[in-house]
Amino acid sequence: QNRRRTFENASLSSTLLLVLQHRQNFPVFFSSYNYPSSFIIFPNPKYNSAKPFSLIFSINRICSFSMADEAKAKGNAAFYSGDYTTAIKHFSDAIALAPTNHVLFSNRSAAYASLQKYDDALNDAKKTVELKPDWSKGYSRLGAAHLGLTQYKDAIVAYKKGLDFDPNNEALKSGLADAESAAAASSSRSRAAPQSPNPFADSFAGPEMWAKLTADPSTRPYLLQPDFVKMMQEIQKNPNNLNLYLKDQRVMQALGALLNVKFRAPNGGEDMDIPETDGESPPPPPPEKKPTSANAPVEERSREPEPMDVSEEEREAKEKKAQALKEKELGNAAYKKKDFETAIAHYTKAIELYDEDISFITNRAAVYLEMGKYEECIKDCDKAVERGRELRSDYKMVARALTRKGSALVKMAKTSKDYEPAIETFQKALTEHRNPDTLKKLNEAEKAKKDLEQQEYFDPKLADESREKGNEYFKEQKYPDAIKHYTEAIKRNPKDHRAFSNRAACYTKLGAMPEGLKDAEKCIELDPAFAKGYTRKGAIQFFMKEYEKALETYQEGLKHDPQNQELLDGIRRYAPGGNLLPLSNRSIWFKFKLNCLRSIPIFADVLIK
């Protein structure tokens, strides 16, 4: 009865310990699954307790954490590969194993949002905030879900709540700005004049428009074109602006994608200029021909002002934009021909005509980079980033400007410190858009910086002085201090095999065998004829109980220095007569002895007794 009360009041870990201590009285039965899901403790029949009892302990907690981490890792991998459905499955498995882990609910909310299942994303986001109320990312998920459901006020509240916990969080700031702009756009649409409602207004409302354009293969490439994105933003702000861009086939294609209607491209104007019009359908803008029907003019005159209701400033801005795009195309053509001066002239003209497209600036920066005018390139990139943030341009365009600036800084680098601003710029670009090319340039810059640092630090004379100091500390058995000076010697002269050999000896004394083995192998790599490198490696392998490898190392060393006494002593020391090898490993010695007899006949008198 005392043991029973002890088991009932004990925690899981202490109960397991008590079970092991009294296992003769409490046999434990494990399940036959892949991992132990539960075990049952039965009382021994010799104890005649008043009431038979059994205690069932679930030990899912013992293995659930590791399994949940594994499922989470699989979910993350599927998410980053774009397989959101599989990601949700793995995150759900992880949640079943660790239902109080707020990160799992946050990740699944992001996956649901990527599939535009905003209701499910909202439920998971609320659970995330419930489990971890002071975690800023939970409010970011909550705001994104509300924004996807066009619940702009709730999204703003969620983002502001997250900023209370993390005022410097860029994701929350960006989300709040998007929510406020969407709320403002929604409010402006609700205040729009009711006398001429646009039947397509709902198609352009909210973030669903961008999601549909991204999902449609025919319109996805257009999102990489800044002028198209700008047109769609203007239409989204005021759907009546659609009339201004109906001649652009890309806009018509986008409208078809939003309405789930396939528009047929016009063939030579067949459907545009039909003289026998009966006045029932509105003429294309601008209408030039007047209908002949007697009743038609009144009807047509009432319709004409709608598509033509464009202010003089808007018409002038549109014309300048078209001219700027033409200049950009001329600049691109000149750039491909390596006519850089002409390309710069065209890009400059485009910038003067229309300053709301930063691609003109980044293109001119690319020309400066090709010409070797790095200062001008950097100035243009800074200008593009600043102007892009003012215009809230596509983050990919901002990332491109930063990457171009980083490339210019790399070209200008002369010392290792000169690479630091370039590396920082590449890192900023990756925060805007994780482009593989930018990541590659970052890795190359970091490697170049490291190589240059080694070259700048190289000094064989100072390396010898540090190695001698290390030898002094080694003799005094101050091995950590000796390692410090040997490491300094290696930094000063990475090609000095003696420093690696000496540091390997220190690691051996301190019992750090893996580190010592690595240094010994590096010593042999730098100077294969240096016998001490083989003695260091063989000794470490023996201590690691890799006896066969140790004997092979000594044999390899003897090929370079057959008379080396340390190598000979090493082989004699590990022979069966030396009683250093365990009995189970004596066969290794006899195998090695036969190899020696075949390869080095001089050892016959040493090995055969």
Solvent accessible surface area in square Angstrom, and as a share of the most:
residue,aa,sasa,rsa
1,Q,103,0.46
2,N,106,0.55
3,R,83,0.30
4,R,61,0.22
5,R,131,0.48
6,T,64,0.37
7,F,4,0.02
8,E,95,0.43
9,N,129,0.66
10,A,31,0.24
11,S,69,0.45
12,L,33,0.16
13,S,82,0.53
14,S,43,0.28
15,T,0,0.00
16,L,53,0.26
17,L,102,0.51
18,L,39,0.19
19,V,5,0.03
20,L,106,0.53
21,Q,102,0.45
22,H,44,0.20
23,R,160,0.58
24,Q,119,0.53
25,N,6,0.03
26,F,9,0.04
27,P,56,0.35
28,V,45,0.26
29,F,118,0.49
30,F,128,0.54
31,S,37,0.24
32,S,117,0.75
33,Y,159,0.60
34,N,157,0.81
35,Y,75,0.29
36,P,54,0.34
37,S,29,0.19
38,S,39,0.25
39,F,3,0.01
40,I,57,0.29
41,I,1,0.01
42,F,85,0.35
43,P,35,0.22
44,N,35,0.18
45,P,122,0.77
46,K,139,0.59
47,Y,97,0.37
48,N,148,0.76
49,S,39,0.25
50,A,97,0.75
51,K,139,0.59
52,P,121,0.76
53,F,33,0.14
54,S,56,0.36
55,L,29,0.14
56,I,118,0.60
57,F,35,0.15
58,S,60,0.39
59,I,7,0.04
60,N,66,0.34
61,R,145,0.53
62,I,100,0.51
63,C,24,0.14
64,S,8,0.05
65,F,130,0.54
66,S,73,0.47
67,M,64,0.29
68,A,4,0.03
69,D,85,0.44
70,E,99,0.44
71,A,11,0.09
72,K,54,0.23
73,A,60,0.46
74,K,99,0.42
75,G,0,0.00
76,N,43,0.22
77,A,64,0.50
78,A,12,0.09
79,F,51,0.21
80,Y,183,0.70
81,S,88,0.57
82,G,41,0.39
83,D,64,0.33
84,Y,63,0.24
85,T,95,0.55
86,T,46,0.27
87,A,0,0.00
88,I,20,0.10
89,K,123,0.52
90,H,37,0.17
91,F,2,0.01
92,S,36,0.23
93,D,62,0.32
94,A,0,0.00
95,I,17,0.09
96,A,84,0.65
97,L,50,0.25
98,A,8,0.06
99,P,78,0.49
100,T,107,0.62
101,N,46,0.23
102,H,40,0.18
103,V,39,0.23
104,L,1,0.00
105,F,17,0.07
106,S,0,0.00
107,N,24,0.12
108,R,40,0.15
109,S,2,0.01
110,A,14,0.11
111,A,0,0.00
112,Y,35,0.13
113,A,27,0.21
114,S,47,0.30
115,L,60,0.30
116,Q,83,0.37
117,K,101,0.43
118,Y,41,0.15
119,D,93,0.48
120,D,58,0.30
121,A,0,0.00
122,L,18,0.09
123,N,92,0.47
124,D,8,0.04
125,A,0,0.00
126,K,106,0.45
127,K,68,0.29
128,T,0,0.00
129,V,26,0.15
130,E,117,0.53
131,L,54,0.27
132,K,73,0.31
133,P,76,0.48
134,D,83,0.43
135,W,60,0.21
136,S,17,0.11
137,K,94,0.40
138,G,0,0.00
139,Y,13,0.05
140,S,22,0.14
141,R,61,0.22
142,L,25,0.12
143,G,0,0.00
144,A,41,0.32
145,A,1,0.00
146,H,18,0.08
147,L,28,0.14
148,G,6,0.05
149,L,44,0.22
150,T,63,0.36
151,Q,69,0.31
152,Y,24,0.09
153,K,166,0.71
154,D,67,0.35
155,A,0,0.00
156,I,29,0.15
157,V,101,0.58
158,A,4,0.03
159,Y,9,0.03
160,K,103,0.44
161,K,91,0.39
162,G,0,0.00
163,L,30,0.15
164,D,108,0.56
165,F,90,0.37
166,D,49,0.25
167,P,85,0.53
168,N,119,0.61
169,N,36,0.18
170,E,126,0.56
171,A,64,0.49
172,L,0,0.00
173,K,86,0.37
174,S,58,0.38
175,G,9,0.09
176,L,26,0.13
177,A,32,0.25
178,D,57,0.30
179,A,0,0.00
180,E,77,0.35
181,S,61,0.39
182,A,22,0.17
183,A,25,0.20
184,A,61,0.48
185,A,25,0.19
186,S,36,0.23
187,S,43,0.27
188,S,46,0.30
189,R,57,0.21
190,S,92,0.59
191,R,177,0.64
192,A,61,0.47
193,A,55,0.42
194,P,116,0.73
195,Q,142,0.63
196,S,50,0.32
197,P,105,0.66
198,N,27,0.14
199,P,117,0.73
200,F,66,0.28
201,A,24,0.19
202,D,130,0.67
203,S,25,0.16
204,F,2,0.01
205,A,29,0.23
206,G,9,0.09
207,P,46,0.29
208,E,57,0.26
209,M,1,0.00
210,W,68,0.24
211,A,23,0.18
212,K,94,0.40
213,L,0,0.00
214,T,64,0.37
215,A,69,0.53
216,D,29,0.15
217,P,98,0.62
218,S,44,0.28
219,T,0,0.00
220,R,112,0.41
221,P,72,0.45
222,Y,45,0.17
223,L,31,0.16
224,L,117,0.58
225,Q,62,0.28
226,P,39,0.25
227,D,18,0.10
228,F,0,0.00
229,V,24,0.14
230,K,47,0.20
231,M,13,0.06
232,M,0,0.00
233,Q,62,0.28
234,E,48,0.21
235,I,0,0.00
236,Q,30,0.13
237,K,139,0.59
238,N,65,0.33
239,P,13,0.08
240,N,68,0.35
241,N,32,0.16
242,L,5,0.03
243,N,46,0.24
244,L,37,0.18
245,Y,27,0.10
246,L,58,0.29
247,K,161,0.68
248,D,35,0.18
249,Q,74,0.33
250,R,49,0.18
251,V,0,0.00
252,M,46,0.20
253,Q,48,0.21
254,A,0,0.00
255,L,6,0.03
256,G,4,0.04
257,A,15,0.12
258,L,8,0.04
259,L,58,0.29
260,N,135,0.69
261,V,73,0.42
262,K,169,0.72
263,F,76,0.32
264,R,188,0.69
265,A,56,0.44
266,P,71,0.45
267,N,86,0.44
268,G,90,0.87
269,G,27,0.26
270,E,117,0.53
271,D,90,0.47
272,M,94,0.42
273,D,111,0.58
274,I,99,0.50
275,P,88,0.55
276,E,135,0.61
277,T,67,0.39
278,D,92,0.47
279,G,2,0.02
280,E,136,0.61
281,S,70,0.45
282,P,94,0.59
283,P,46,0.29
284,P,53,0.34
285,P,35,0.22
286,P,70,0.44
287,P,41,0.26
288,E,153,0.69
289,K,146,0.62
290,K,143,0.61
291,P,23,0.15
292,T,141,0.82
293,S,51,0.33
294,A,94,0.73
295,N,128,0.66
296,A,4,0.03
297,P,38,0.24
298,V,104,0.60
299,E,69,0.31
300,E,8,0.04
301,R,139,0.51
302,S,80,0.52
303,R,73,0.27
304,E,45,0.20
305,P,82,0.52
306,E,112,0.50
307,P,33,0.21
308,M,85,0.38
309,D,121,0.63
310,V,32,0.19
311,S,58,0.38
312,E,123,0.55
313,E,141,0.63
314,E,85,0.38
315,R,90,0.33
316,E,85,0.38
317,A,51,0.40
318,K,102,0.43
319,E,92,0.41
320,K,83,0.35
321,K,28,0.12
322,A,47,0.37
323,Q,88,0.39
324,A,0,0.00
325,L,50,0.25
326,K,141,0.60
327,E,33,0.15
328,K,32,0.13
329,E,108,0.48
330,L,92,0.46
331,G,0,0.00
332,N,40,0.20
333,A,46,0.36
334,A,9,0.07
335,Y,69,0.26
336,K,162,0.68
337,K,160,0.68
338,K,135,0.57
339,D,63,0.33
340,F,40,0.17
341,E,111,0.50
342,T,51,0.30
343,A,0,0.00
344,I,22,0.11
345,A,62,0.48
346,H,43,0.19
347,Y,4,0.02
348,T,41,0.24
349,K,94,0.40
350,A,0,0.00
351,I,21,0.10
352,E,126,0.56
353,L,36,0.18
354,Y,27,0.10
355,D,80,0.41
356,E,68,0.30
357,D,13,0.07
358,I,4,0.02
359,S,4,0.02
360,F,1,0.00
361,I,7,0.04
362,T,0,0.00
363,N,27,0.14
364,R,32,0.12
365,A,0,0.00
366,A,17,0.13
367,V,1,0.00
368,Y,31,0.12
369,L,39,0.19
370,E,92,0.41
371,M,55,0.25
372,G,35,0.34
373,K,80,0.34
374,Y,56,0.21
375,E,97,0.44
376,E,71,0.32
377,C,0,0.00
378,I,23,0.12
379,K,139,0.59
380,D,9,0.05
381,C,0,0.00
382,D,62,0.32
383,K,96,0.41
384,A,0,0.00
385,V,18,0.10
386,E,113,0.51
387,R,61,0.22
388,G,0,0.00
389,R,131,0.48
390,E,108,0.48
391,L,45,0.22
392,R,136,0.50
393,S,33,0.21
394,D,47,0.25
395,Y,114,0.43
396,K,67,0.28
397,M,12,0.05
398,V,5,0.03
399,A,6,0.04
400,R,110,0.40
401,A,0,0.00
402,L,12,0.06
403,T,14,0.08
404,R,55,0.20
405,K,42,0.18
406,G,0,0.00
407,S,14,0.09
408,A,0,0.00
409,L,29,0.14
410,V,45,0.26
411,K,123,0.52
412,M,63,0.28
413,A,17,0.13
414,K,153,0.65
415,T,62,0.36
416,S,7,0.05
417,K,151,0.64
418,D,54,0.28
419,Y,28,0.10
420,E,88,0.39
421,P,61,0.38
422,A,0,0.00
423,I,20,0.10
424,E,93,0.42
425,T,11,0.06
426,F,2,0.01
427,Q,85,0.38
428,K,107,0.45
429,A,0,0.00
430,L,21,0.10
431,T,114,0.66
432,E,44,0.20
433,H,52,0.23
434,R,159,0.58
435,N,52,0.27
436,P,106,0.66
437,D,75,0.39
438,T,5,0.03
439,L,59,0.29
440,K,123,0.52
441,K,65,0.28
442,L,15,0.07
443,N,81,0.42
444,E,93,0.42
445,A,2,0.02
446,E,72,0.32
447,K,132,0.56
448,A,35,0.27
449,K,41,0.17
450,K,122,0.52
451,D,52,0.27
452,L,42,0.21
453,E,70,0.31
454,Q,83,0.37
455,Q,123,0.55
456,E,94,0.42
457,Y,80,0.30
458,F,99,0.41
459,D,44,0.23
460,P,61,0.39
461,K,148,0.63
462,L,68,0.34
463,A,0,0.00
464,D,54,0.28
465,E,80,0.36
466,S,13,0.09
467,R,21,0.08
468,E,88,0.40
469,K,103,0.44
470,G,0,0.00
471,N,35,0.18
472,E,105,0.47
473,Y,69,0.26
474,F,60,0.25
475,K,166,0.70
476,E,102,0.46
477,Q,132,0.59
478,K,99,0.42
479,Y,34,0.13
480,P,87,0.55
481,D,59,0.31
482,A,0,0.00
483,I,25,0.13
484,K,144,0.61
485,H,40,0.18
486,Y,2,0.01
487,T,39,0.23
488,E,50,0.22
489,A,0,0.00
490,I,20,0.10
491,K,112,0.48
492,R,49,0.18
493,N,23,0.12
494,P,41,0.26
495,K,149,0.63
496,D,8,0.04
497,H,39,0.17
498,R,99,0.36
499,A,0,0.00
500,F,17,0.07
501,S,1,0.00
502,N,28,0.14
503,R,36,0.13
504,A,0,0.00
505,A,9,0.07
506,C,0,0.00
507,Y,39,0.15
508,T,29,0.17
509,K,123,0.52
510,L,86,0.43
511,G,47,0.45
512,A,28,0.21
513,M,35,0.16
514,P,88,0.55
515,E,81,0.36
516,G,0,0.00
517,L,31,0.15
518,K,150,0.64
519,D,6,0.03
520,A,0,0.00
521,E,79,0.35
522,K,70,0.29
523,C,0,0.00
524,I,27,0.14
525,E,120,0.54
526,L,48,0.24
527,D,40,0.21
528,P,71,0.45
529,A,67,0.52
530,F,49,0.21
531,A,12,0.09
532,K,69,0.29
533,G,0,0.00
534,Y,9,0.03
535,T,14,0.08
536,R,62,0.23
537,K,41,0.17
538,G,0,0.00
539,A,28,0.21
540,I,0,0.00
541,Q,10,0.04
542,F,34,0.14
543,F,120,0.50
544,M,64,0.29
545,K,150,0.63
546,E,54,0.24
547,Y,21,0.08
548,E,64,0.29
549,K,110,0.47
550,A,0,0.00
551,L,2,0.01
552,E,89,0.40
553,T,12,0.07
554,Y,3,0.01
555,Q,22,0.10
556,E,73,0.33
557,G,0,0.00
558,L,1,0.00
559,K,116,0.49
560,H,82,0.37
561,D,47,0.24
562,P,59,0.37
563,Q,125,0.56
564,N,32,0.17
565,Q,103,0.46
566,E,90,0.40
567,L,0,0.00
568,L,20,0.10
569,D,55,0.29
570,G,0,0.00
571,I,3,0.01
572,R,106,0.39
573,R,108,0.39
574,Y,7,0.03
575,A,9,0.07
576,P,27,0.17
577,G,61,0.58
578,G,36,0.35
579,N,115,0.59
580,L,78,0.39
581,L,4,0.02
582,P,55,0.35
583,L,146,0.73
584,S,102,0.66
585,N,35,0.18
586,R,52,0.19
587,S,78,0.50
588,I,29,0.15
589,W,9,0.03
590,F,103,0.43
591,K,117,0.50
592,F,7,0.03
593,K,38,0.16
594,L,92,0.46
595,N,54,0.28
596,C,0,0.00
597,L,54,0.27
598,R,177,0.65
599,S,59,0.38
600,I,21,0.11
601,P,101,0.63
602,I,98,0.50
603,F,5,0.02
604,A,38,0.29
605,D,117,0.60
606,V,37,0.21
607,L,10,0.05
608,I,96,0.49
609,K,207,0.88
